[in-house]
Amino acid sequence: MKAKPWDVIVLGVGGMGSAALYHLARRGQRVLGLEQFGIAHEMGSSHGLTRIIRLAYYEDPAYVPLLCRSYELWRELESGAGEQLLHICGSLDCGPANDEIFTASLQSCIEHGLEHEALGNAEISARWPAYRFPADTMGLFQPEGGFLLPEACIRAHVNAAQASGAELHTDVRVREWQVRPGGLVELRTDDAAYLAQRLVISAGAWAGQFLPELDTVAIPERQVLVWLQPQEPAHFKAERFPVFNCLVDEGRYYGFPDFAGQGFKFGRYHHLDEPADPDTLDRERISAADKRVLLQFAQRYFPTGAGPALLYKVCMFTNTPDEHFIIDHHPQHEQVCFAAGFSGHGFKFASVVGEILADLALQGSTRHDIDFLRADREMIPLATAGPSNTTN
Ligand SMILES: Cc1cc2nc3c(=O)[nH]c(=O)nc-3n(C[C@H](O)[C@H](O)[C@H](O)COP(=O)(O)OP(=O)(O)OC[C@H]3O[C@@H](n4cnc5c(N)ncnc54)[C@H](O)[C@@H]3O)c2cc1C
């Protein structure tokens, strides 16, 4: 007898896909997740122990309502999982007084009535002694900022999805998909085929392999993270160290307090500006240039944190030209929706993106305002795309 088609298949069970699987399963769907590696692996974009979450959003105040829902959903997931996934330590968005990291963060707080404090550099260093920014720095402190534990979040979403009846196949690499006459979606791996009423594509850095138009607008980029052994460990405890984004002469950086004794973690946005192929990226090699852009930053701006390097990790951003996400239906196939191009700031949204993808897959629309993330906006030419359904 032929297998009954799935209600929904989720292609890619990382940050976004695990959340989509959870929301679809909780709505009673017969849902299958297909993942080419294991759950919470280190080959994609959602590993490395911590991810910043914050409400002050210089990228665009339109993200703030999504963030409010995201916080709610993370807390709901936490209470169901019985473990802490979200740690609050405050967030600090810093830069020269006229730079948008400070000004637009402040604007997002004013526009959405978020609690905040605008602080000069002397106040920042007096309050959080690890920080040693240039004298003209201004910082926007928002007390609800903090960090998520991404691997634990993915596992919690998957566990809760499975508890609600979702099925999961790991170590399965999807090679292609197509819409059959009649509307069912067929996915093929090397040795199997799957049929579904609807498809959610959440393939991260691999998205362009399933939506070839994304190749030019959702571009994977190599990133490197470091953990240093602080020389003054007390300065880097979460009680005394908000997560930060900052603009300094050397570029835009972000960082975290020491969590679980792993050290002071930070990275530079668009690390060395290197495009990456997710299938061939060398995730082990760390060059002298990699070390230089990280270690010099710590020596200059966090001198009490600039001890020996404990660990480096390679990861990938997937950047769009305007650095906003793309969440939409496929331009030709209403039964296919996708979320891609998270441009280095997506993980904090995974919980609400899962809810949105479930809405799009099941209802065709969502109550969340995601108009600014649609696929046919300026610079994202997906609306004019031809049929797009194969990968290598
Ligand atoms: C170094 C670094 C630091 C970051 N810091 C932050 C931060 O502080 N805060 C924040 O909010 N965001 C941050 N981000 C961004 C955030 O982590 C990403 O936007 C987010 O994790 C992307 O999730 P995703 O689901 O799109 O990708 P992934 O989690 O990589 O998931 C995609 C999944 O699809 C699977 N897949 C792909 N192709 C196939 C196939 N053919 N068959 C089956 N499965 C397939 C992959 O194996 C993978 O599991 C950071 C990213 C990096 C790299």
Ligand as a Chemical Component Dictionary entry (heavy atoms), coordinates in Angstrom:
data_LIG
# 
_chem_comp.id                   LIG 
_chem_comp.type                 NON-POLYMER 
_chem_comp.pdbx_formal_charge   0 
_chem_comp.three_letter_code    LIG 
# 
loop_
_chem_comp_atom.comp_id 
_chem_comp_atom.atom_id 
_chem_comp_atom.alt_atom_id 
_chem_comp_atom.type_symbol 
_chem_comp_atom.charge 
_chem_comp_atom.model_Cartn_x 
_chem_comp_atom.model_Cartn_y 
_chem_comp_atom.model_Cartn_z 
_chem_comp_atom.pdbx_ordinal 
LIG C1  C1  C 0 29.055 32.827 14.827 1  
LIG C2  C2  C 0 27.597 33.174 14.834 2  
LIG C3  C3  C 0 27.096 33.959 15.857 3  
LIG C4  C4  C 0 25.745 34.309 15.866 4  
LIG N1  N1  N 0 25.258 35.041 16.907 5  
LIG C5  C5  C 0 23.935 35.281 16.988 6  
LIG C6  C6  C 0 23.398 35.885 18.151 7  
LIG O1  O1  O 0 24.130 36.199 19.095 8  
LIG N2  N2  N 0 22.052 36.072 18.199 9  
LIG C7  C7  C 0 21.240 35.714 17.187 10 
LIG O2  O2  O 0 20.025 35.940 17.298 11 
LIG N3  N3  N 0 21.714 35.114 16.082 12 
LIG C8  C8  C 0 23.041 34.880 15.972 13 
LIG N4  N4  N 0 23.551 34.242 14.884 14 
LIG C9  C9  C 0 22.666 33.890 13.773 15 
LIG C10 C10 C 0 21.867 32.648 14.064 16 
LIG O3  O3  O 0 22.631 31.714 14.773 17 
LIG C11 C11 C 0 21.334 32.087 12.755 18 
LIG O4  O4  O 0 20.626 33.120 12.099 19 
LIG C12 C12 C 0 20.402 30.921 12.980 20 
LIG O5  O5  O 0 20.995 29.988 13.828 21 
LIG C13 C13 C 0 20.058 30.297 11.633 22 
LIG O6  O6  O 0 19.208 29.184 11.836 23 
LIG P1  P1  P 0 18.767 28.292 10.609 24 
LIG O7  O7  O 0 17.727 27.372 11.097 25 
LIG O8  O8  O 0 18.464 29.175 9.436  26 
LIG O9  O9  O 0 20.099 27.487 10.199 27 
LIG P2  P2  P 0 20.646 26.126 10.836 28 
LIG O10 O10 O 0 20.438 26.105 12.292 29 
LIG O11 O11 O 0 22.018 25.923 10.307 30 
LIG O12 O12 O 0 19.654 25.030 10.251 31 
LIG C14 C14 C 0 19.608 24.633 8.908  32 
LIG C15 C15 C 0 19.470 23.129 8.918  33 
LIG O13 O13 O 0 19.119 22.643 7.633  34 
LIG C16 C16 C 0 19.787 21.406 7.455  35 
LIG N5  N5  N 0 19.861 21.087 6.041  36 
LIG C17 C17 C 0 20.405 21.859 5.066  37 
LIG N6  N6  N 0 20.362 21.214 3.874  38 
LIG C18 C18 C 0 19.757 20.021 4.095  39 
LIG C19 C19 C 0 19.433 18.919 3.253  40 
LIG N7  N7  N 0 19.761 18.911 1.962  41 
LIG N8  N8  N 0 18.803 17.845 3.775  42 
LIG C20 C20 C 0 18.482 17.843 5.111  43 
LIG N9  N9  N 0 18.806 18.856 5.966  44 
LIG C21 C21 C 0 19.429 19.926 5.459  45 
LIG C22 C22 C 0 21.161 21.705 8.067  46 
LIG O14 O14 O 0 21.910 20.540 8.318  47 
LIG C23 C23 C 0 20.792 22.473 9.321  48 
LIG O15 O15 O 0 20.584 21.623 10.424 49 
LIG C24 C24 C 0 24.898 33.872 14.836 50 
LIG C25 C25 C 0 25.403 33.058 13.817 51 
LIG C26 C26 C 0 26.744 32.702 13.822 52 
LIG C27 C27 C 0 27.266 31.820 12.725 53 
# 
loop_
_chem_comp_bond.comp_id 
_chem_comp_bond.atom_id_1 
_chem_comp_bond.atom_id_2 
_chem_comp_bond.value_order 
_chem_comp_bond.pdbx_ordinal 
LIG C1  C2  SING 1  
LIG C2  C3  SING 2  
LIG C2  C26 DOUB 3  
LIG C3  C4  DOUB 4  
LIG C4  N1  SING 5  
LIG C4  C24 SING 6  
LIG N1  C5  DOUB 7  
LIG C5  C6  SING 8  
LIG C5  C8  SING 9  
LIG C6  O1  DOUB 10 
LIG C6  N2  SING 11 
LIG N2  C7  SING 12 
LIG C7  O2  DOUB 13 
LIG C7  N3  SING 14 
LIG N3  C8  DOUB 15 
LIG C8  N4  SING 16 
LIG N4  C9  SING 17 
LIG N4  C24 SING 18 
LIG C9  C10 SING 19 
LIG C10 O3  SING 20 
LIG C10 C11 SING 21 
LIG C11 O4  SING 22 
LIG C11 C12 SING 23 
LIG C12 O5  SING 24 
LIG C12 C13 SING 25 
LIG C13 O6  SING 26 
LIG O6  P1  SING 27 
LIG P1  O7  DOUB 28 
LIG P1  O8  SING 29 
LIG P1  O9  SING 30 
LIG O9  P2  SING 31 
LIG P2  O10 DOUB 32 
LIG P2  O11 SING 33 
LIG P2  O12 SING 34 
LIG O12 C14 SING 35 
LIG C14 C15 SING 36 
LIG C15 O13 SING 37 
LIG C15 C23 SING 38 
LIG O13 C16 SING 39 
LIG C16 N5  SING 40 
LIG C16 C22 SING 41 
LIG N5  C17 SING 42 
LIG N5  C21 SING 43 
LIG C17 N6  DOUB 44 
LIG N6  C18 SING 45 
LIG C18 C19 SING 46 
LIG C18 C21 DOUB 47 
LIG C19 N7  SING 48 
LIG C19 N8  DOUB 49 
LIG N8  C20 SING 50 
LIG C20 N9  DOUB 51 
LIG N9  C21 SING 52 
LIG C22 O14 SING 53 
LIG C22 C23 SING 54 
LIG C23 O15 SING 55 
LIG C24 C25 DOUB 56 
LIG C25 C26 SING 57 
LIG C26 C27 SING 58 
# 
